[in-house]
Amino acid sequence: MLQLNVNGQRHEVAMETDTPLLWVLRDGLKLTGTKFGCGIAICGTCVVLVDGRPVRSCVTPVSAVIGKHITTIEGLSDDNSHAVQQAWIEEEVPQCGYCQSGQILTAAALLDSNPEPTEAEIEQAMSEVLCRCGTYPRIRIAVKKAARKAADKHKEA
């Protein structure tokens, strides 16, 4: 049995250590918000956060994340209260929605490490996740809005 810390909870799964994290999350833990895109770490659809950093779960063996904190889209917030989720909703970012968990988690990681990113930094970080529908302009707007929301919340605290 493998022990994992996913979304702040400890889980035990009976899977091979070389199983990609994506399939452990989807098949083993039934957390289906993380999507399969390309299977070769190019598209970013499968991004989850491992210790706060974006990781391509389709090529990451589960053995590489034992003892680490894994966050999936389901664990970002219980009620869509995360600044990135709020901005995504307000800006109506998704079209088909397939890449959105990877987009949202990538944006959240960017803003956690750099609360005031430049346009170029947003472009660089978000270029790591492909959007088949081409909602890149709305994604950039939402990342900027999320940064402002996070800054405003920080000022209030």
N, C-alpha and C positions, 0 to 999 in steps of 0.2 A: 504494500500500500504506500502510495506517495502522499505526503502531506504538503498542502499548498495553502498560502494565505492569499485569498482572492476576495477583493472588495471588503477587506477588513475582517473576514471570517476564515477560520481554519476549515479546510476540507480534506478528506481522504479520498483518493481515487485509485482504482486498480487498473493502471495502464502501464505500458512499457515505457521505460525512461527515454527512449528515442522518439516517442510519439510527439509530433508537433503540438505546441501549446494550444494552437487554434482548436484542434480536435479534442483535446482534454477539456477545454472550456465548453465547446459546443456539445460534444457527445457525452463526455463524462459528467460535466456539471450542469448541462442544459442551459447554459448562458449563451443564447443564440444572437445576441446583439452584435457580436464580433462576426464579421462576414468573411467568407472565402472569396478571394478575387482572382489572383493569378497563380498562387502556389509557389512562386519563385522570388518573393520579396521585392517585387518591382512596383506594384500598384499602391500599396499602403492601406488597402481596404481592411486588412486584418490587424491594424495597429491596436495594441493595448499598452498600458503603462506598466513598466516594471521598475519599481523603486523610483517612480516619477518620470521615467524616460520612455519615449516611444520605442516600441519594439515590434518587429514584424512577427506575429505569432505563427504564421504559416511555415516558417523555417526555423523557429526556435524550439529546440527539444525541451520537453518539460523538465528534464534533468538540470537544465541551465537556470531554472527559476525557483528551484526548491530553496526555501529559506528567504525568499524575497517577497516584496509586497506587489501584488498584481492588481491592477485596476482595469476593469472593463467598462464599457459604456454604461452598463447597469449599475456600476458602483460609483460613478462620478457624483451623483446626488440622487436621493430618493424621490425628489419632487421637482426636478428640472430647475432647481434654484441656483445651480452653478452659473456664473456670469457668462460663460461660453454658451451654455444651453439656452439661457435667456436671450442672448443676442441672436443665436441661430433661429429661434422662434420668431422674434421680432422682425428680423430681416427676411424671413421666409426663405432661408438658404436652400433647403433640399428641393430637388426636383424629383428624381426617382428615389433618392435617399440611400441608395446602396452603399456608397462610400462614406456616409456621414458619421458613423461611429469612429472610423479612422481619422476623419477630418477634425471632429470635435476633440478627440483625445490628443491629437497632435497640437491643436490650438491651445488646449488646456496646459499641456507640457510647456509650450513656448511661453505662455504668460506666467506660469509658475517660475520659470527660470529667468524670464525677462519681462517684467510687468509693463514696460514702456517700449515695445519694439518699434523700430523704424519700419517704413514701408518695405525697404529691401530685406529686413530681417523677417518680416511677415511673409514676403514672397518666397524667400529661401526655405523657411520652415514648411510652409504649406505646399510647396512644389513637390514635397516628398509623397503626397497622396494624390493620386489621379482621380479626376472627376469626369466620368463619361458624358455627363450632361453639360459640362462647361459652366458650372455656377461659380467659377473663380472670382468674378467681381463681387458677388454677394458674400462669398467666403471672406474676402479681404475686408469688406465693410463690417462684417460681423466680428471678425477678430479685433478690429480697431474699437468697435463698440464694447466688446467684452473687456478690453483693456481699460477703457474709461469706467465701465461699471465696477470693475475690481478696484480701481484707484479711488472711486467715490466711496465704495464700501469701506476701504481701508481708512479714508479720512474720517468717516463717521465713527469708527471704532476707537 
